[in-house]
Amino acid sequence: MKIFRKLRRTLLASGKTKSYFVYAFGEIVLIVIGILIAWKINSLNEVRKNRIVELKIYQSLNEELNTNLKLLDSSIVGYAQNIQSIQNTIKIIRAEDQELTEDIKEVIINVNYKATKLQSGAINSVSSTNKFEFIESDLLRDLIASYPNELNGFEKQEAKIENIVINRLQPAIESYVSLIDILLTRELKYGKTQSMSKQSDYIELLNNREYQNVLVDRLLQTESQLIISNNLRDKTQMIAFKLNKELGNQ
């Protein structure tokens, strides 16, 4: 900078005004070029930093979605089995001859319920913070934005089934079948020979209107949840595919 100032003073002192203005213009051009280069470098650094953040977001989402896919696969199988078991019990109720073997008793008292807890930490973190801005793909942003609502629908339906099982079905069963009897039924299934408790009345249970209504309600809600689960799995798989594609382009 000292050299430039000395050169400007020399040109002014010599009276070469035209040369001075040409030089001054050139100096301005050099300064502008320097600023543009610095801006470009800074811009490239920001792009690189944003891309690093974006890839970290994709990786955390990808791990969460792959976990959810495994949970949904297991749940879909479980819902289908529950539907079949409930339908078998309804067939027993409708049968004219309600001769109850130990296997049939096992079907009647087997609630076979396990709640599905899908993960949502990463997806909620992205949706509710400025991390959303780092996702460049419009389609991926739209899919991620709608995913929490899909999870919420799944959880609400799961809560309905859980309420039916815990607060209605289990109490109805326990009103007619003792817990000791339930344990003995399981032991007999595996070859033990203890006699059944006389406290239990399976026929009265099967003919109880409240029990029948609870079974039908659970069947309908589980069928709905099976549809919701399949749809959610498809959307989860779609987001995971898009994320893998983005990660593959890094």
C-alpha positions, 0 to 999 in steps of 0.5 A: 500500500505504501508503494501505491501511495508513493506512486500516486504522489509521484504522478500528481507531482509530475503533473501527469493528470491523465496518467494519474486517473488511469492509474487510479482507475486501475487501482480501483479495478484491482481492489474490486477484483480482490473483493470479488475473489474474497467474496467468492472464497467465502461463499464457497466456504459457506457452501462447503460448511452447509453441505457438511451440516446437510450430510450430517442431517441426512445421516441422522435421519437415515439411521432413524428411518432405517430403525423405523422401517425395521419396527414397522416391518415387525409391527405389520406382521404382529398386527396381521397375527392379531387380526387372525387371532381375533377372527379365530376367537370370533369364529369360536364365539359363533360356533354352535358347539363351543367345545374348548380344548386347551389350545382354544383356551390359549387363543381366547386368553392370549391378548398378544399386545406389544406397543410399537414405539417409533423413533422421531427425535431426528425428524422432529429436530429437523422440522422444528429448527433451522436445520430445515434450511440446509436441505436443498431438495424441495421434494425431500423437504416436503416429505420430511415436513409431512412425516411428523403428522404421519407419525402422529396418526400412527401413534394416535391409532396405537393409543386407541388399541392400547386403551382397548387392550389394557382398559377393556379387554384384559379386565373383561378376560380377568372377570371370567378367567383367573390369572392362575388359570392363565398360567396353568393353560400355558403350562399345559401347553408345554406338557404339564398336567395340572388341572384347570382352576374351577374359578374360570368360565370360558363359556360365559366369557365368550357369551359376554356382550361386552367381551364380544364388543371389545373384540370387534372394536379391537379387530376394527382398530387393528385393521385400521392400524395395519393400513396406516402402518403399511402407508407409513412404511411406504413413506418412510421407505421413500424418504430413506431412498431419497436420503440414500440418493443424496448421501450417494451424491456427496 
